[in-house]
Amino acid sequence: MKIVFFGSDKFSIYPIIGRLSGEHLHVKTAGTSYLEALRVVCRTDRALFREFVAFCRTRYETDKASYHVSAALKDVPERIGDQDLERWYLEHDSGRQILHVTFGALLTLGRRPNGRPFKDALLDNLAQNADLHRDALQSHLGRHIRLLG
């Protein structure tokens, strides 16, 4: 039997899973790691992050077909001030889902207005902000590990 939880709902059951599974547990972190990479971009290059968001919003309806998600584009306002971008897209479940399910398209199809691939821009940003990326991963993944006991 496979049980899947999305967004912050999984945190409520982590302590139980940790007690019951002991050393027999695998926590998949690829999606979380990707979203924390986007958090770094949001904090260091808002213009690039806004390009990512705009692209992801155009892809969401198509890309969500291969996921079981509850987010709708209407759940996240189109116009968001800089001070609220991180909260709406990286703390709010719907915003995270919109960014998460479109990761493949963003990394393979997405391009900046000058034609440069989004993937290259993301990797360059992370290379320039490696300490911030490490701290974001430690903070977020640490929360998972602490709750698992």
One Martini backbone bead per residue (centre of mass of N, CA, C, O) as a GRO file, in nm:
protein
  149
    1MET     BB    1   0.097   0.036   0.021
    2LYS     BB    2   0.028   0.377  -0.082
    3ILE     BB    3   0.098   0.689   0.073
    4VAL     BB    4  -0.002   1.028  -0.005
    5PHE     BB    5   0.139   1.349   0.060
    6PHE     BB    6   0.074   1.699   0.060
    7GLY     BB    7   0.249   1.924   0.171
    8SER     BB    8   0.187   2.005   0.507
    9ASP     BB    9   0.030   1.741   0.593
   10LYS     BB   10   0.279   1.551   0.648
   11PHE     BB   11   0.377   1.676   0.922
   12SER     BB   12   0.148   1.549   1.106
   13ILE     BB   13   0.271   1.233   1.052
   14TYR     BB   14   0.575   1.202   1.106
   15PRO     BB   15   0.592   1.101   1.401
   16ILE     BB   16   0.448   0.833   1.341
   17ILE     BB   17   0.632   0.722   1.121
   18GLY     BB   18   0.892   0.724   1.288
   19ARG     BB   19   0.796   0.520   1.506
   20LEU     BB   20   0.708   0.280   1.304
   21SER     BB   21   0.980   0.261   1.105
   22GLY     BB   22   1.243   0.369   1.177
   23GLU     BB   23   1.489   0.248   0.946
   24HIS     BB   24   1.229   0.208   0.728
   25LEU     BB   25   1.300   0.489   0.551
   26HIS     BB   26   1.196   0.707   0.278
   27VAL     BB   27   1.285   1.038   0.174
   28LYS     BB   28   1.168   1.243  -0.062
   29THR     BB   29   1.355   1.551  -0.198
   30ALA     BB   30   1.345   1.675  -0.485
   31GLY     BB   31   1.110   1.879  -0.473
   32THR     BB   32   1.212   2.033  -0.228
   33SER     BB   33   1.486   2.115  -0.345
   34TYR     BB   34   1.372   2.277  -0.579
   35LEU     BB   35   1.207   2.482  -0.410
   36GLU     BB   36   1.459   2.589  -0.257
   37ALA     BB   37   1.592   2.701  -0.508
   38LEU     BB   38   1.364   2.906  -0.566
   39ARG     BB   39   1.402   3.064  -0.306
   40VAL     BB   40   1.673   3.180  -0.382
   41VAL     BB   41   1.573   3.336  -0.626
   42CYS     BB   42   1.364   3.508  -0.479
   43ARG     BB   43   1.592   3.647  -0.290
   44THR     BB   44   1.805   3.737  -0.548
   45ASP     BB   45   1.587   3.726  -0.822
   46ARG     BB   46   1.290   3.846  -0.889
   47ALA     BB   47   1.274   3.857  -1.196
   48LEU     BB   48   1.327   3.557  -1.243
   49PHE     BB   49   1.102   3.448  -1.067
   50ARG     BB   50   0.874   3.580  -1.231
   51GLU     BB   51   0.932   3.419  -1.485
   52PHE     BB   52   0.875   3.147  -1.366
   53VAL     BB   53   0.585   3.196  -1.278
   54ALA     BB   54   0.465   3.269  -1.551
   55PHE     BB   55   0.533   3.000  -1.683
   56CYS     BB   56   0.392   2.808  -1.480
   57ARG     BB   57   0.106   2.922  -1.526
   58THR     BB   58   0.096   2.827  -1.832
   59ARG     BB   59   0.151   2.502  -1.750
   60TYR     BB   60  -0.032   2.383  -1.525
   61GLU     BB   61  -0.284   2.257  -1.668
   62THR     BB   62  -0.108   2.045  -1.816
   63ASP     BB   63   0.093   1.928  -1.587
   64LYS     BB   64  -0.125   1.824  -1.369
   65ALA     BB   65  -0.218   1.551  -1.505
   66SER     BB   66   0.038   1.384  -1.352
   67TYR     BB   67  -0.116   1.476  -1.086
   68HIS     BB   68  -0.215   1.499  -0.736
   69VAL     BB   69  -0.394   1.795  -0.711
   70SER     BB   70  -0.553   2.107  -0.566
   71ALA     BB   71  -0.463   2.331  -0.725
   72ALA     BB   72  -0.536   2.668  -0.831
   73LEU     BB   73  -0.475   2.955  -0.988
   74LYS     BB   74  -0.688   3.120  -0.810
   75ASP     BB   75  -0.528   3.075  -0.531
   76VAL     BB   76  -0.321   3.273  -0.684
   77PRO     BB   77  -0.224   3.563  -0.738
   78GLU     BB   78  -0.096   3.740  -1.003
   79ARG     BB   79  -0.062   3.993  -0.816
   80ILE     BB   80   0.254   4.041  -0.649
   81GLY     BB   81   0.445   4.147  -0.420
   82ASP     BB   82   0.764   4.111  -0.329
   83GLN     BB   83   0.698   4.053  -0.016
   84ASP     BB   84   0.490   3.792  -0.117
   85LEU     BB   85   0.616   3.572  -0.299
   86GLU     BB   86   0.722   3.357  -0.104
   87ARG     BB   87   0.462   3.298   0.043
   88TRP     BB   88   0.279   3.217  -0.208
   89TYR     BB   89   0.504   3.003  -0.349
   90LEU     BB   90   0.668   2.867  -0.069
   91GLU     BB   91   0.419   2.833   0.159
   92HIS     BB   92   0.190   2.789  -0.019
   93ASP     BB   93   0.048   2.515  -0.144
   94SER     BB   94  -0.042   2.614  -0.424
   95GLY     BB   95   0.222   2.746  -0.513
   96ARG     BB   96   0.398   2.493  -0.487
   97GLN     BB   97   0.241   2.320  -0.690
   98ILE     BB   98   0.281   2.496  -0.937
   99LEU     BB   99   0.594   2.471  -0.933
  100HIS     BB  100   0.631   2.163  -0.915
  101VAL     BB  101   0.466   2.047  -1.173
  102THR     BB  102   0.657   2.249  -1.372
  103PHE     BB  103   0.961   2.170  -1.367
  104GLY     BB  104   1.013   2.029  -1.641
  105ALA     BB  105   0.938   2.267  -1.825
  106LEU     BB  106   1.127   2.477  -1.708
  107LEU     BB  107   1.399   2.304  -1.760
  108THR     BB  108   1.335   2.242  -2.085
  109LEU     BB  109   1.155   2.507  -2.208
  110GLY     BB  110   1.250   2.743  -2.062
  111ARG     BB  111   1.276   3.105  -2.131
  112ARG     BB  112   1.415   3.380  -2.175
  113PRO     BB  113   1.387   3.661  -2.363
  114ASN     BB  114   1.697   3.594  -2.474
  115GLY     BB  115   1.688   3.250  -2.477
  116ARG     BB  116   1.770   3.159  -2.214
  117PRO     BB  117   1.773   2.909  -2.012
  118PHE     BB  118   1.643   2.851  -1.708
  119LYS     BB  119   1.841   2.640  -1.609
  120ASP     BB  120   2.094   2.818  -1.628
  121ALA     BB  121   1.995   3.044  -1.442
  122LEU     BB  122   1.958   2.867  -1.193
  123LEU     BB  123   2.246   2.750  -1.168
  124ASP     BB  124   2.388   3.023  -1.144
  125ASN     BB  125   2.245   3.121  -0.892
  126LEU     BB  126   2.336   2.885  -0.707
  127ALA     BB  127   2.640   2.932  -0.739
  128GLN     BB  128   2.623   3.234  -0.621
  129ASN     BB  129   2.423   3.094  -0.365
  130ALA     BB  130   2.525   2.844  -0.192
  131ASP     BB  131   2.475   2.920   0.106
  132LEU     BB  132   2.171   2.974   0.084
  133HIS     BB  133   2.099   2.695  -0.023
  134ARG     BB  134   2.202   2.531   0.213
  135ASP     BB  135   2.024   2.669   0.430
  136ALA     BB  136   1.749   2.599   0.306
  137LEU     BB  137   1.785   2.292   0.315
  138GLN     BB  138   1.842   2.258   0.615
  139SER     BB  139   1.580   2.377   0.716
  140HIS     BB  140   1.370   2.201   0.564
  141LEU     BB  141   1.488   1.912   0.604
  142GLY     BB  142   1.513   1.933   0.911
  143ARG     BB  143   1.213   1.925   0.965
  144HIS     BB  144   1.168   1.639   0.875
  145ILE     BB  145   1.370   1.494   1.063
  146ARG     BB  146   1.266   1.590   1.337
  147LEU     BB  147   0.972   1.466   1.304
  148LEU     BB  148   1.088   1.164   1.276
  149GLY     BB  149   1.321   1.134   1.513
   0.00000   0.00000   0.00000
